[in-house]
Amino acid sequence: MAKARPLTYPITRRRFFTGAAALAGLPLLSTPMLTACASRSDAAHDSMWFEPSVRTSENGLLRTQLRVADGDVALGGGRVRAVTYEGTYPGPTLDVRTGDRIEVSLINDIAEPTNLHTHGWHVSPRQPSDDVLMAVEPGTTFDYAYDLPPNHSSGTYWYHSHQHTLSDTQVFGGLFGALIVRGELDDIPGVHGRPERLLVLSQTEIADGEMVPGDKSSNNLQQTLVNGTFQPTTEIAPGEIQRWRIINASSLFLRLQLDEHPMHIIAIDGDALTSVAARDIVEIVPGGRVDALVEGANTGTYQLRSLSWEQYGPFYSSMVPAPMPLLNLVTRGNLQNPDPLPDALLPFDDLRDAVIDRRREFVFEEMEPRGTGDIEHFMYYINGTTFDHHVVNETMTLGDTEEWHFVNRTYEPHPVHIHVNDFQVVAVNGEPVDEQHYRDTAMLPPFGTLTIRHRFEDFTGQFVMHCHILFHEDHGMMQLLEVVDKQ
């Protein structure tokens, strides 16, 4: 096993974001510029459904490898050069059970350092587990090992590069894949045995047959892909109930609607709800996930759409895509009469009733010199500082329950993501909310506030909290946290 080193290099990456028009009161582009993906839209209804290969644990163990390499991959309906895991976009799906041990050899065959983050997993932040403070150097291999607790939440997660200053370009370039944890939720009548669809949603820009690097791509010129395919087609029978596992692997806020099909939510960010929640529109923040049951309607063709955020005002317009169809759902075949939807799901420990050991406040600020041409001066702050992996910003005690209050002093929303320990949202903009579940990523509204509660369980060590717009993270909007044992 090659030894990984801690982060030591300065911020050097850039990425141009197109938000100045919103600030100036000018409309953003309503139609993305045609790309190689979009030029194939005439064949949208003929696009074959694709899901990544699946690697499944056996007898409590999954031992596998993920090779990071640069090469031609299937993307958007053609072949495009990209940096991916195992030569596919997205990477292979790792399908495991609660209590399993997962061993992954990360082989770095590219010319810059990288690493691996198991997004949403409640596992140790120490090596060889989910330590994102390390770097796997070019030409080396690091052997990761994760031990999932027996009581780990069963649901949908994902893995991706988390190399600070490079995370935006590496994830945008293709370094991501799905994680599925099976357990108690899967055994509930009405959930058990449903046919599954995996939908990994990502953004790309393709020009002249090549992927535009993330640091040179603009939101307005990107297209949304489903499992690396542009507007694919999948099928369902009338009355059939499928489980859709939806992952937002982009840095954009998504509002999803499926024509004439409510989506029956059973889990958010891998955490089960207490009961099924039917939604006509499902919002998924960058990095977030939703597990939903979908029941086939009458024979016909329907579309899953990414909706505009225009109704919420100009402060949302810079970080969301133009409205567009994402996939085609064809309903055909004989009418099915499956088992009904479940009445109840899983209980959870409501932290609104918990004794709070400590309260903290985090203020998000940014400096964006738009129009100057000097993108390296873009800086993003939490409590007036940018990320320094040498400095622990906050120290918590194992077993404590805390309430954290986030304040947004910027014009755009930020998806707040915390590693290792999930949290419960208890208030937005000062108004109490009734979320009967935990999550690992939540929206901090523009010029607004977010209040959460969480308990630090099982693991000590250092990990991070950050904005999951990865450009913001790479340019400073991240803090180093540490959980220590009680004295």
C-alpha positions as CSV (number, residue, x, y, z in Angstrom):
1,M,0.0,0.0,0.0
2,A,1.5,3.3,-1.1
3,K,1.6,6.0,1.6
4,A,-0.7,9.0,0.9
5,R,0.4,12.4,1.9
6,P,-1.6,15.3,3.4
7,L,-2.6,18.3,1.3
8,T,0.2,20.8,0.9
9,Y,-0.4,22.6,-2.4
10,P,-2.1,26.0,-3.0
11,I,-5.4,26.7,-4.8
12,T,-4.7,27.0,-8.5
13,R,-8.0,25.9,-10.2
14,R,-10.4,28.3,-11.8
15,R,-13.9,28.0,-13.0
16,F,-16.1,30.6,-14.6
17,F,-19.7,30.9,-13.2
18,T,-22.3,32.9,-15.0
19,G,-24.2,34.8,-12.3
20,A,-23.3,38.3,-13.1
21,A,-26.4,38.7,-15.4
22,A,-28.7,37.9,-12.6
23,L,-27.0,40.4,-10.3
24,A,-27.3,43.1,-13.0
25,G,-30.9,42.4,-13.6
26,L,-30.3,40.8,-17.0
27,P,-31.8,37.6,-18.1
28,L,-29.6,34.5,-18.3
29,L,-29.6,32.4,-21.4
30,S,-32.9,30.5,-21.6
31,T,-31.6,27.8,-24.0
32,P,-28.1,26.2,-23.6
33,M,-25.8,26.6,-26.5
34,L,-25.8,23.5,-28.7
35,T,-23.2,20.9,-27.8
36,A,-22.2,17.6,-29.1
37,C,-24.8,16.1,-26.7
38,A,-27.6,18.4,-27.8
39,S,-26.9,17.8,-31.4
40,R,-28.1,14.2,-30.9
41,S,-31.4,15.3,-29.4
42,D,-33.3,14.1,-32.5
43,A,-32.6,10.6,-31.4
44,A,-33.6,11.1,-27.8
45,H,-36.5,8.6,-27.9
46,D,-34.1,6.0,-29.3
47,S,-31.4,6.5,-26.6
48,M,-30.8,3.2,-24.9
49,W,-31.1,3.0,-21.2
50,F,-27.7,2.5,-19.5
51,E,-26.7,1.8,-15.9
52,P,-23.2,1.3,-14.7
53,S,-21.9,-2.2,-13.9
54,V,-22.6,-3.4,-10.4
55,R,-20.1,-4.9,-7.9
56,T,-21.9,-6.7,-5.1
57,S,-20.6,-7.8,-1.7
58,E,-20.6,-11.5,-0.8
59,N,-20.5,-12.9,2.7
60,G,-20.0,-9.5,4.3
61,L,-17.1,-8.4,2.1
62,L,-16.7,-6.4,-1.1
63,R,-13.1,-6.3,-2.3
64,T,-12.6,-4.4,-5.6
65,Q,-10.5,-1.7,-7.3
66,L,-11.2,1.7,-8.8
67,R,-8.6,2.7,-11.4
68,V,-8.5,6.5,-12.1
69,A,-7.5,6.9,-15.8
70,D,-7.8,9.2,-18.8
71,G,-9.4,7.6,-21.9
72,D,-12.3,7.5,-24.3
73,V,-15.6,6.6,-22.6
74,A,-19.3,6.4,-23.7
75,L,-20.8,9.8,-22.9
76,G,-23.9,11.6,-24.1
77,G,-24.5,9.1,-27.0
78,G,-20.9,9.1,-28.4
79,R,-17.3,8.5,-27.3
80,V,-15.6,11.3,-25.4
81,R,-12.2,11.5,-23.7
82,A,-12.7,11.8,-19.9
83,V,-11.1,10.9,-16.6
84,T,-13.2,8.2,-14.9
85,Y,-13.2,5.2,-12.6
86,E,-12.7,1.9,-14.4
87,G,-13.3,3.5,-17.8
88,T,-17.1,4.2,-17.3
89,Y,-19.1,7.4,-16.8
90,P,-20.4,7.1,-14.0
91,G,-18.0,4.6,-12.3
92,P,-19.2,1.1,-11.2
93,T,-22.0,0.9,-8.7
94,L,-20.9,-0.6,-5.4
95,D,-23.8,-2.6,-3.8
96,V,-23.3,-3.6,-0.2
97,R,-25.2,-4.4,3.0
98,T,-25.2,-2.9,6.5
99,G,-22.4,-4.4,8.5
100,D,-20.2,-5.2,5.5
101,R,-16.5,-4.5,5.0
102,I,-15.6,-2.7,1.8
103,E,-12.0,-2.8,0.6
104,V,-11.2,-0.6,-2.4
105,S,-7.8,-0.2,-4.1
106,L,-7.7,3.2,-5.6
107,I,-5.2,3.2,-8.4
108,N,-4.1,6.6,-9.6
109,D,-3.1,6.6,-13.3
110,I,-3.5,10.3,-13.9
111,A,-1.0,13.1,-13.6
112,E,-2.4,14.8,-10.5
113,P,-3.2,13.7,-7.0
114,T,-6.7,12.4,-6.2
115,N,-8.5,10.6,-3.3
116,L,-11.9,9.0,-2.6
117,H,-14.9,10.1,-0.5
118,T,-17.8,7.8,0.4
119,H,-20.5,10.6,0.4
120,G,-23.0,10.1,3.2
121,W,-21.5,7.0,4.8
122,H,-21.3,6.9,8.6
123,V,-17.8,5.5,8.8
124,S,-14.5,6.4,10.4
125,P,-12.8,9.5,9.0
126,R,-9.4,8.0,9.8
127,Q,-7.2,6.2,7.3
128,P,-7.7,3.7,5.7
129,S,-11.4,4.8,5.8
130,D,-13.0,8.0,4.7
131,D,-10.1,10.4,5.2
132,V,-10.4,13.2,2.7
133,L,-7.3,15.1,4.0
134,M,-5.0,12.7,2.2
135,A,-3.7,12.6,-1.4
136,V,-3.1,9.6,-3.5
137,E,-0.1,10.6,-5.7
138,P,0.1,10.0,-9.5
139,G,1.4,6.4,-10.2
140,T,0.5,5.1,-6.7
141,T,-2.2,3.0,-5.1
142,F,-4.0,3.4,-1.8
143,D,-6.0,0.6,-0.2
144,Y,-9.1,2.0,1.4
145,A,-11.1,-0.1,3.9
146,Y,-14.6,0.8,5.3
147,D,-16.5,-1.0,8.0
148,L,-20.2,-0.2,7.8
149,P,-21.9,-0.3,11.2
150,P,-24.7,-3.0,11.4
151,N,-27.2,-0.3,12.1
152,H,-26.1,1.9,9.2
153,S,-29.0,3.5,7.2
154,S,-29.9,1.6,4.1
155,G,-30.4,3.7,1.0
156,T,-28.6,5.5,-1.8
157,Y,-25.1,7.2,-1.5
158,W,-22.3,8.0,-3.9
159,Y,-18.5,8.1,-4.1
160,H,-16.4,10.8,-5.7
161,S,-13.0,12.5,-5.6
162,H,-12.5,15.0,-2.7
163,Q,-9.0,16.3,-3.5
164,H,-9.1,19.8,-2.2
165,T,-8.5,22.5,-5.0
166,L,-9.1,19.7,-7.6
167,S,-12.5,18.3,-6.5
168,D,-14.6,20.5,-8.8
169,T,-12.6,19.6,-12.0
170,Q,-12.2,16.0,-11.1
171,V,-15.8,15.3,-10.2
172,F,-17.1,17.4,-13.2
173,G,-14.7,15.4,-15.4
174,G,-16.2,12.0,-14.4
175,L,-14.8,10.8,-11.0
176,F,-18.0,9.7,-9.4
177,G,-20.2,6.6,-9.0
178,A,-23.1,5.2,-7.0
179,L,-23.1,3.4,-3.6
180,I,-26.1,1.3,-2.5
181,V,-26.5,0.1,1.1
182,R,-29.1,-2.5,1.6
183,G,-30.7,-3.2,5.0
184,E,-33.8,-2.6,7.1
185,L,-35.6,-0.3,4.6
186,D,-35.3,-2.9,1.8
187,D,-37.1,-5.5,3.9
188,I,-40.3,-3.4,4.5
189,P,-43.4,-4.8,2.6
190,G,-44.2,-2.5,-0.2
191,V,-40.5,-1.6,-0.7
192,H,-39.0,-5.2,-0.8
193,G,-38.5,-6.6,-4.2
194,R,-39.4,-3.6,-6.3
195,P,-37.6,-3.3,-9.7
196,E,-35.0,-0.6,-9.4
197,R,-33.7,2.2,-11.6
198,L,-30.5,4.1,-10.9
199,L,-30.4,7.8,-12.1
200,V,-27.1,9.5,-11.6
201,L,-27.6,13.1,-12.8
202,S,-24.6,15.1,-13.8
203,Q,-23.6,18.1,-15.9
204,T,-21.3,18.2,-18.9
205,E,-20.3,20.4,-21.7
206,I,-19.0,18.8,-24.9
207,A,-17.5,20.8,-27.8
208,D,-15.9,19.4,-30.9
209,G,-16.3,15.9,-29.6
210,E,-14.4,16.6,-26.4
211,M,-15.5,17.3,-22.8
212,V,-14.8,20.9,-21.8
213,P,-12.7,20.9,-18.6
214,G,-14.7,21.9,-15.5
215,D,-12.6,25.0,-14.9
216,K,-13.5,26.3,-18.4
217,S,-17.1,25.3,-18.5
218,S,-20.1,27.6,-17.9
219,N,-23.4,26.5,-16.4
220,N,-25.4,27.9,-19.2
221,L,-23.5,25.8,-21.8
222,Q,-24.0,22.5,-20.0
223,Q,-26.4,19.6,-20.5
224,T,-27.8,17.3,-17.8
225,L,-27.0,13.6,-18.4
226,V,-28.7,10.5,-16.8
227,N,-26.0,7.8,-16.2
228,G,-23.9,9.5,-18.8
229,T,-26.7,9.5,-21.4
230,F,-28.5,12.4,-23.0
231,Q,-32.3,12.1,-22.6
232,P,-32.4,8.2,-22.4
233,T,-35.6,6.2,-22.6
234,T,-36.7,3.6,-20.0
235,E,-39.8,1.6,-19.5
236,I,-42.5,0.8,-16.9
237,A,-45.7,-1.3,-17.1
238,P,-49.0,0.3,-16.2
239,G,-49.5,-0.2,-12.5
240,E,-45.9,-1.4,-12.0
241,I,-44.1,0.2,-9.1
242,Q,-40.4,0.8,-9.5
243,R,-37.9,2.2,-7.0
244,W,-35.9,5.0,-8.5
245,R,-32.6,5.9,-6.8
246,I,-31.8,9.5,-7.8
247,I,-28.3,11.0,-7.2
248,N,-27.5,14.7,-7.9
249,A,-23.8,14.4,-8.8
250,S,-23.7,18.0,-10.2
251,S,-23.2,21.4,-8.5
252,L,-26.6,22.5,-9.5
253,F,-29.9,22.6,-7.6
254,L,-32.5,20.4,-9.3
255,R,-36.3,20.5,-9.2
256,L,-37.6,17.3,-10.8
257,Q,-41.1,16.6,-12.1
258,L,-42.3,13.4,-13.8
259,D,-45.3,14.0,-16.1
260,E,-48.5,12.6,-14.5
261,H,-46.6,10.6,-12.0
262,P,-46.2,11.6,-8.4
263,M,-43.0,10.4,-6.8
264,H,-43.5,8.6,-3.5
265,I,-40.4,9.5,-1.4
266,I,-39.2,6.8,0.9
267,A,-35.6,8.1,1.7
268,I,-33.6,11.3,1.4
269,D,-29.8,11.2,1.5
270,G,-30.0,7.5,2.3
271,D,-32.1,8.1,5.4
272,A,-35.6,6.6,5.5
273,L,-38.6,8.7,6.2
274,T,-41.1,7.6,8.8
275,S,-43.8,7.4,6.1
276,V,-44.1,7.7,2.4
277,A,-44.4,11.3,1.1
278,A,-46.0,11.9,-2.3
279,R,-44.4,14.8,-4.2
280,D,-45.2,16.3,-7.7
281,I,-41.9,18.2,-7.6
282,V,-38.8,16.8,-5.9
283,E,-36.0,19.2,-5.0
284,I,-32.5,17.7,-4.7
285,V,-29.5,19.9,-3.7
286,P,-26.0,19.3,-5.1
287,G,-24.7,16.1,-3.6
288,G,-28.2,15.0,-2.4
289,R,-30.1,11.8,-3.2
290,V,-33.8,10.7,-3.2
291,D,-35.2,7.2,-3.2
292,A,-38.7,7.3,-4.7
293,L,-41.4,4.7,-5.7
294,V,-42.9,5.4,-9.1
295,E,-46.1,3.7,-10.2
296,G,-46.7,3.4,-14.0
297,A,-49.5,5.4,-15.4
298,N,-51.6,4.7,-18.5
299,T,-49.9,3.6,-21.7
300,G,-48.0,6.5,-23.2
301,T,-44.7,8.4,-23.1
302,Y,-43.9,10.7,-20.3
303,Q,-40.8,12.8,-19.4
304,L,-38.8,13.5,-16.3
305,R,-38.1,17.2,-16.4
306,S,-35.7,19.5,-14.6
307,L,-37.7,22.6,-13.8
308,S,-36.7,26.2,-13.6
309,W,-36.3,28.1,-10.3
310,E,-37.5,31.3,-11.9
311,Q,-40.5,31.6,-9.5
312,Y,-38.1,31.9,-6.5
313,G,-36.5,35.0,-7.9
314,P,-33.1,36.1,-9.3
315,F,-31.0,34.9,-6.4
316,Y,-31.5,31.3,-7.6
317,S,-30.9,31.8,-11.3
318,S,-27.1,31.7,-11.3
319,M,-26.8,28.1,-10.0
320,V,-29.6,26.2,-11.7
321,P,-29.9,24.8,-15.2
322,A,-32.4,26.0,-17.8
323,P,-35.6,23.8,-17.8
324,M,-35.2,20.7,-19.9
325,P,-36.4,17.1,-20.2
326,L,-34.0,14.5,-18.7
327,L,-35.4,11.2,-19.7
328,N,-38.4,9.6,-21.4
329,L,-40.5,7.1,-19.6
330,V,-42.5,4.7,-21.9
331,T,-45.5,3.0,-20.2
332,R,-46.5,-0.2,-22.1
333,G,-47.4,-3.8,-21.5
334,N,-50.0,-5.6,-19.4
335,L,-51.6,-3.9,-16.4
336,Q,-49.9,-5.0,-13.2
337,N,-51.3,-5.2,-9.7
338,P,-48.4,-5.2,-7.4
339,D,-48.4,-5.0,-3.6
340,P,-49.6,-1.6,-2.3
341,L,-47.3,1.2,-1.2
342,P,-46.1,0.8,2.5
343,D,-48.2,2.5,5.2
344,A,-45.2,3.2,7.4
345,L,-41.4,3.2,7.0
346,L,-38.9,3.5,9.8
347,P,-38.9,5.4,13.1
348,F,-36.1,7.9,13.9
349,D,-34.8,9.8,16.9
350,D,-36.3,13.3,16.7
351,L,-33.6,15.6,17.9
352,R,-36.1,18.5,18.3
353,D,-36.8,16.9,21.7
354,A,-33.1,16.4,22.6
355,V,-31.0,18.1,25.2
356,I,-28.6,20.4,23.4
357,D,-25.0,20.3,24.7
358,R,-23.7,23.2,22.6
359,R,-24.8,25.7,20.0
360,R,-22.6,27.1,17.2
361,E,-23.0,29.6,14.3
362,F,-21.5,29.5,10.9
363,V,-21.5,32.5,8.5
364,F,-21.1,31.9,4.8
365,E,-19.6,34.8,2.8
366,E,-18.0,35.2,-0.6
367,M,-16.0,37.5,-2.8
368,E,-16.7,37.2,-6.6
369,P,-15.0,39.8,-8.7
370,R,-17.2,39.1,-11.8
371,G,-16.2,40.9,-14.9
372,T,-12.6,41.5,-13.9
373,G,-11.2,38.5,-15.7
374,D,-9.2,37.5,-12.6
375,I,-11.0,34.4,-11.5
376,E,-8.3,33.3,-9.0
377,H,-9.5,36.2,-6.8
378,F,-12.8,34.3,-6.2
379,M,-12.9,33.5,-2.5
380,Y,-15.5,31.8,-0.3
381,Y,-15.5,32.0,3.5
382,I,-17.0,30.4,6.6
383,N,-16.8,32.5,9.7
384,G,-14.3,34.9,7.9
385,T,-11.7,32.2,7.0
386,T,-10.9,29.9,4.1
387,F,-10.0,26.3,4.5
388,D,-6.7,25.3,6.0
389,H,-6.1,21.6,6.6
390,H,-3.7,22.5,9.4
391,V,-6.3,24.3,11.5
392,V,-9.2,22.6,13.3
393,N,-12.0,25.1,13.3
394,E,-14.4,23.4,15.6
395,T,-14.0,20.6,18.2
396,M,-17.0,18.4,19.3
397,T,-17.3,15.7,21.9
398,L,-18.3,12.2,21.1
399,G,-21.9,11.5,22.2
400,D,-22.9,15.2,22.3
401,T,-25.9,16.6,20.6
402,E,-25.4,20.1,19.1
403,E,-27.5,22.7,17.3
404,W,-25.8,24.6,14.4
405,H,-27.1,27.8,12.9
406,F,-25.9,28.8,9.4
407,V,-26.2,32.3,8.1
408,N,-25.9,33.1,4.4
409,R,-24.7,36.6,3.6
410,T,-24.5,35.9,-0.2
411,Y,-26.9,36.2,-3.1
412,E,-26.9,32.5,-3.9
413,P,-28.0,29.3,-2.2
414,H,-25.3,27.0,-0.7
415,P,-25.7,23.2,-0.2
416,V,-24.3,22.5,3.3
417,H,-22.7,19.1,3.5
418,I,-21.3,17.5,6.7
419,H,-19.2,14.3,6.6
420,V,-19.6,11.3,8.9
421,N,-22.7,12.3,11.0
422,D,-26.1,13.0,9.4
423,F,-28.3,15.8,10.8
424,Q,-31.9,16.9,11.1
425,V,-33.1,20.3,9.7
426,V,-35.2,22.0,12.4
427,A,-35.6,25.5,10.9
428,V,-35.2,27.5,7.7
429,N,-35.1,31.3,7.7
430,G,-36.1,31.1,11.4
431,E,-39.3,29.1,10.7
432,P,-39.6,25.6,12.3
433,V,-39.8,22.7,9.9
434,D,-41.1,19.2,10.4
435,E,-38.6,16.9,8.7
436,Q,-39.1,13.4,9.9
437,H,-35.7,12.2,8.7
438,Y,-32.0,12.9,8.7
439,R,-29.9,14.1,5.8
440,D,-26.3,14.9,5.0
441,T,-26.8,17.9,2.7
442,A,-29.3,20.8,2.9
443,M,-29.9,24.1,1.2
444,L,-28.8,27.3,3.0
445,P,-31.1,29.9,1.2
446,P,-29.8,33.2,-0.3
447,F,-29.5,35.8,2.4
448,G,-31.2,33.3,4.7
449,T,-30.6,30.9,7.6
450,L,-30.6,27.2,8.2
451,T,-30.7,25.5,11.7
452,I,-29.8,21.8,12.2
453,R,-29.3,19.4,15.0
454,H,-27.0,16.4,15.1
455,R,-25.4,13.9,17.4
456,F,-21.8,12.8,17.1
457,E,-21.8,9.1,17.4
458,D,-19.3,6.2,17.0
459,F,-16.3,7.9,15.5
460,T,-13.6,10.3,16.6
461,G,-11.2,12.0,14.2
462,Q,-11.0,14.9,11.8
463,F,-13.4,15.5,8.9
464,V,-14.9,18.4,7.0
465,M,-18.1,20.5,6.6
466,H,-18.4,22.5,3.4
467,C,-20.5,23.9,0.6
468,H,-21.1,21.2,-2.0
469,I,-20.9,23.5,-4.9
470,L,-17.4,22.1,-5.4
471,F,-15.9,25.3,-6.9
472,H,-16.9,27.1,-3.7
473,E,-15.3,24.3,-1.6
474,D,-12.1,24.4,-3.6
475,H,-11.8,28.1,-3.1
476,G,-12.2,28.1,0.6
477,M,-15.8,27.4,1.7
478,M,-14.9,24.4,4.0
479,Q,-14.0,23.9,7.6
480,L,-12.1,21.2,9.4
481,L,-13.9,19.6,12.3
482,E,-12.8,17.1,14.9
483,V,-14.6,14.8,17.3
484,V,-12.8,13.9,20.5
485,D,-13.5,11.5,23.3
486,K,-15.1,12.7,26.5
487,Q,-12.5,13.7,29.1
